[in-house]
Amino acid sequence: MAYNLLKGKRGIIFGALDENSIAWKTAERVHEEGGTFVLTNAPIAMRMGQIKQLAEKTGSEIIPADATLEEDLNTLVSKSMEILGGKLDFVLHSIGMSVNVRKGRHYTDEKYDFTAKGWDISALSFHKVMQSLYKQDAMAEWGSIVALTYMAAQRVFPDYNDMADNKAYLESVARSFGYFFGKEKKVRVNTISQSPTPTTAGQGVKGFDGFISYAEKMSPLGNASALECADYTVSLFSDLTKKVTMQNLFHDGGFSNTGVSQEVIDYFSES
Ligand SMILES: NC(=O)c1ccc[n+]([C@@H]2O[C@H](COP(=O)([O-])OP(=O)(O)OC[C@H]3O[C@@H](n4cnc5c(N)ncnc54)[C@H](O)[C@@H]3O)[C@@H](O)[C@H]2O)c1
């Protein structure tokens, strides 16, 4: 169901790779709610992904940008304002990649140039995006910036590897930049801490299948899907959440506040 919550709002959506991507679902939902946007992804993802189909479906333009490159980001921000016809009301950062995870390096055996690259892509890029928006005064008053994160920032999930550290940094950047964006520009900045979700990035984590089933059994409401995450993001882009800022918002069916569920107790109980 659509509520026209984003009618007249303009923005940028990072990270739609294929139809499983959280950013893909978000783009579809933002479009349904009346928002207009530019889609962006790393130049390499343009070749691999199906982003053109999404652009056609949502009447959007695509501007390739490597989120680690300030120059790419500056061009993306200025061109987006030109294309959309004004300042931006919303930005979604939906980007993550660990080279250590990809190359199968254990957390206790990191290769530090892999670590640095993964941190740049997954965490520092959020600061770079916001710095570009801030310096170009690209956000409209009461605009909203959202990045996606995972609970491994607070608690240990062994196979999440160095992404746990990247997410902790990302969440901290949301708070720190959120202060300045709030004070100077009346713009809010939040992170959504999402349930495990079957996407390209999610399935790259070792043991993902077992883990997503465990999370499903632990969460009183069950895991949150990519589409449900898109809905939540729409609410944060809308005018209904104007004073929510500098928060890490758990969107996980209650997983983060559950010590143990009856299903998990039953699984480990002798009959
Ligand atoms: N899938 C999960 O279980 C889960 C859970 C919590 C949070 N998240 C987070 O959600 C976000 C989106 O991931 P997803 O699960 O939709 O997977 P995804 O693989 O569909 O999206 C990740 C995106 O990051 C992009 N990217 C990688 N390097 C880039 C670069 N240098 N510049 C620009 N873009 C780049 C990829 O092209 C891809 O589109 C990530 O931040 C991820 O950590 C995912």
The ligand as an SDF file (V2000), in Angstrom:
LIG
                    3D

 44 48  0  0  0  0  0  0  0  0999 V2000
   22.1820   -8.6660    4.0480 N   0  0  0  0  0  0  0  0  0  0  0  0
   22.2790   -8.6170    5.3740 C   0  0  0  0  0  0  0  0  0  0  0  0
   22.1820   -9.6320    6.0650 O   0  0  0  0  0  0  0  0  0  0  0  0
   22.4800   -7.2790    6.0330 C   0  0  0  0  0  0  0  0  0  0  0  0
   22.1580   -7.1340    7.4040 C   0  0  0  0  0  0  0  0  0  0  0  0
   22.3770   -5.8990    8.0170 C   0  0  0  0  0  0  0  0  0  0  0  0
   22.9130   -4.8460    7.2730 C   0  0  0  0  0  0  0  0  0  0  0  0
   23.2220   -5.0200    5.9450 N   0  0  0  0  0  0  0  0  0  0  0  0
   23.8140   -3.9070    5.2030 C   0  0  0  0  0  0  0  0  0  0  0  0
   22.9400   -3.4860    4.1850 O   0  0  0  0  0  0  0  0  0  0  0  0
   23.7040   -2.7850    3.1950 C   0  0  0  0  0  0  0  0  0  0  0  0
   23.3120   -3.2640    1.8210 C   0  0  0  0  0  0  0  0  0  0  0  0
   23.7040   -4.5870    1.6020 O   0  0  0  0  0  0  0  0  0  0  0  0
   22.7670   -5.7000    0.9450 P   0  0  0  0  0  0  0  0  0  0  0  0
   22.5660   -6.7510    1.9790 O   0  0  0  0  0  0  0  0  0  0  0  0
   21.5880   -5.0860    0.2990 O   0  0  0  0  0  0  0  0  0  0  0  0
   23.7420   -6.3600   -0.1390 O   0  0  0  0  0  0  0  0  0  0  0  0
   24.1300   -5.9600   -1.6640 P   0  0  0  0  0  0  0  0  0  0  0  0
   25.3050   -6.8250   -1.9760 O   0  0  0  0  0  0  0  0  0  0  0  0
   22.9400   -6.0740   -2.5320 O   0  0  0  0  0  0  0  0  0  0  0  0
   24.5760   -4.4270   -1.5500 O   0  0  0  0  0  0  0  0  0  0  0  0
   25.8850   -3.9960   -1.2500 C   0  0  0  0  0  0  0  0  0  0  0  0
   26.1900   -2.8770   -2.2490 C   0  0  0  0  0  0  0  0  0  0  0  0
   27.4370   -2.2210   -1.9630 O   0  0  0  0  0  0  0  0  0  0  0  0
   27.9200   -1.7870   -3.2340 C   0  0  0  0  0  0  0  0  0  0  0  0
   29.3300   -1.3840   -3.2020 N   0  0  0  0  0  0  0  0  0  0  0  0
   30.4010   -2.1750   -2.9350 C   0  0  0  0  0  0  0  0  0  0  0  0
   31.5380   -1.4480   -3.0860 N   0  0  0  0  0  0  0  0  0  0  0  0
   31.1690   -0.1790   -3.4420 C   0  0  0  0  0  0  0  0  0  0  0  0
   31.8800    1.0210   -3.7190 C   0  0  0  0  0  0  0  0  0  0  0  0
   33.2220    1.0680   -3.6750 N   0  0  0  0  0  0  0  0  0  0  0  0
   31.1810    2.1290   -4.0640 N   0  0  0  0  0  0  0  0  0  0  0  0
   29.8300    2.1070   -4.1270 C   0  0  0  0  0  0  0  0  0  0  0  0
   29.0930    0.9940   -3.8410 N   0  0  0  0  0  0  0  0  0  0  0  0
   29.7580   -0.1320   -3.5080 C   0  0  0  0  0  0  0  0  0  0  0  0
   27.6860   -3.0380   -4.0940 C   0  0  0  0  0  0  0  0  0  0  0  0
   27.8500   -2.7930   -5.4780 O   0  0  0  0  0  0  0  0  0  0  0  0
   26.2830   -3.4030   -3.6860 C   0  0  0  0  0  0  0  0  0  0  0  0
   25.3260   -2.7440   -4.5130 O   0  0  0  0  0  0  0  0  0  0  0  0
   25.1840   -3.0120    3.5600 C   0  0  0  0  0  0  0  0  0  0  0  0
   25.6420   -1.9060    4.2970 O   0  0  0  0  0  0  0  0  0  0  0  0
   25.0950   -4.2300    4.4590 C   0  0  0  0  0  0  0  0  0  0  0  0
   26.1990   -4.3510    5.3140 O   0  0  0  0  0  0  0  0  0  0  0  0
   22.9990   -6.2000    5.3200 C   0  0  0  0  0  0  0  0  0  0  0  0
  1  2  1  0
  2  3  2  0
  2  4  1  0
  4  5  1  0
  4 44  2  0
  5  6  2  0
  6  7  1  0
  7  8  2  0
  8  9  1  0
  8 44  1  0
  9 10  1  0
  9 42  1  0
 10 11  1  0
 11 12  1  0
 11 40  1  0
 12 13  1  0
 13 14  1  0
 14 15  2  0
 14 16  1  0
 14 17  1  0
 17 18  1  0
 18 19  2  0
 18 20  1  0
 18 21  1  0
 21 22  1  0
 22 23  1  0
 23 24  1  0
 23 38  1  0
 24 25  1  0
 25 26  1  0
 25 36  1  0
 26 27  1  0
 26 35  1  0
 27 28  2  0
 28 29  1  0
 29 30  1  0
 29 35  2  0
 30 31  1  0
 30 32  2  0
 32 33  1  0
 33 34  2  0
 34 35  1  0
 36 37  1  0
 36 38  1  0
 38 39  1  0
 40 41  1  0
 40 42  1  0
 42 43  1  0
M  CHG  2   8   1  16  -1
M  END
$$$$
